[in-house]
Amino acid sequence: SSELTQDPAVSVALGQTVRITCQGDSLRSYYASWYQQKPGQAPVLVIYGKNNRPSGIPDRFSGSSSGNTASLTITGAQAEDEADYYCNSRDSSGNHLGVFGGGTKLTVL
Amino acid sequence: QITLKESGPTLVKPTQTLTLTCTFSGFSLSTSGVGVGWIRQPPGKALEWLALIYWDDDKRYSPSLKSRLTITKDTSKNQVVLTMTNMDPVDTATYYCAHSVIGVTHDAFDIWGQGTMVTVSS
């Protein structure tokens, strides 16, 4: 079982805003990073830290955190955003171990 | 430009030991704040964090797999090696290595290798 919990599936209409969430006790102490994975491809980092986007990631992707919940928001979802999204953070042991959420399948309608 | 590439066997038999090598370029694993991690993904399933080695040779392992994993680095060769003992069919997965940036409040795998598929079968 994962220490980070994600909804298995979320859908959004083209051009609308969607929020994907990740819950876990460790998120009270550490930020999550978020990864986009399309079929047959390696994951790509889209958000890390408080709300940082790597070079090349569109600004429609943003991150936030409150309490034990981290969120990835896509403002104006595009067809190409349809993918699996995973959150990742340290676990709650305090030993700097990593953990991934179970992933969220985003469908753009 | 940072790149990483995994290499190793595509097929291993149950009980055998898997050895995977991550060969990287574009950074030094002796630079403070840098790490290389291994992550796997069984077919159709979620990512699973396996291990991470830091620039100072500190190492972290998934608690559920700790007894079976060893991660080492060869800074001169720009390589990180992961060994996993006593392989089982449930270990069938794509194995990724990734460059990690280590911070006080977060880590992030910012660059990933393409992954290598490992099948465990007799």
Interface residues (C-beta under 8 A of the other chain):
Chain A: S2 S29 Y30 Y31 A32 S33 Y35 Q37 A42 P43 V44 L45 Y48 G49 K50 P54 Y86 N88 S89 R90 S93 N95 H96 L97 G98 V99 F100 G101 G102 G103
Chain B: G37 I39 A46 L47 E48 W49 L52 R60 Y61 S62 P63 Y96 V101 G103 T105 H106 D107 A108 F109 D110 I111 W112 G113 Q114 G115
